[in-house]
């Protein structure tokens, strides 16, 4: 009985981890797409040049 409970807990844990990783992949793809859009559509500064992408 204890072995069955451990196997079920392991299956539940692996299912939860797989779901979380899939969600994290979608979040990473969305953030990457927004970063690319920001990189392409960045504005110009007063002198007309594009300037630095990162502000730090």
C-alpha positions in Angstrom: 0.0 0.0 0.0 2.8 2.4 0.8 4.5 1.7 -2.5 1.3 2.4 -4.3 0.9 5.8 -2.5 4.6 6.6 -3.3 4.1 5.8 -7.0 0.9 7.9 -7.2 2.7 10.8 -5.4 5.6 10.5 -7.8 3.2 10.5 -10.8 1.4 13.5 -9.5 4.7 15.3 -8.9 6.0 14.6 -12.4 2.7 15.6 -14.0 2.8 18.9 -12.1 6.4 19.5 -13.1 5.7 18.8 -16.7 2.7 21.2 -16.7 4.7 23.9 -15.0 7.6 23.5 -17.5 5.2 23.7 -20.4 3.7 26.9 -19.0 7.2 28.3 -18.4 8.1 27.6 -22.1 5.0 29.6 -23.2 5.9 32.5 -20.9 9.5 32.5 -22.2 8.2 32.6 -25.8 5.9 35.5 -25.1 8.7 37.4 -23.3 11.1 36.7 -26.2 8.5 37.9 -28.7 7.9 41.1 -26.7 11.7 41.7 -26.5 12.1 41.3 -30.2 9.2 43.7 -30.9 10.8 46.2 -28.5 14.1 45.8 -30.2 12.7 46.4 -33.6 10.3 49.2 -32.7 12.6 51.2 -30.3 12.5 54.9 -30.8 15.3 57.3 -31.7 16.9 59.9 -29.5 17.2 63.6 -30.0 20.2 63.2 -32.4 18.3 60.8 -34.6 20.4 57.8 -33.8 19.0 54.6 -32.3 21.2 54.8 -29.2 21.7 52.0 -26.7 19.1 49.2 -26.3 19.8 48.7 -22.7 19.7 51.7 -20.3 22.2 50.6 -17.7 
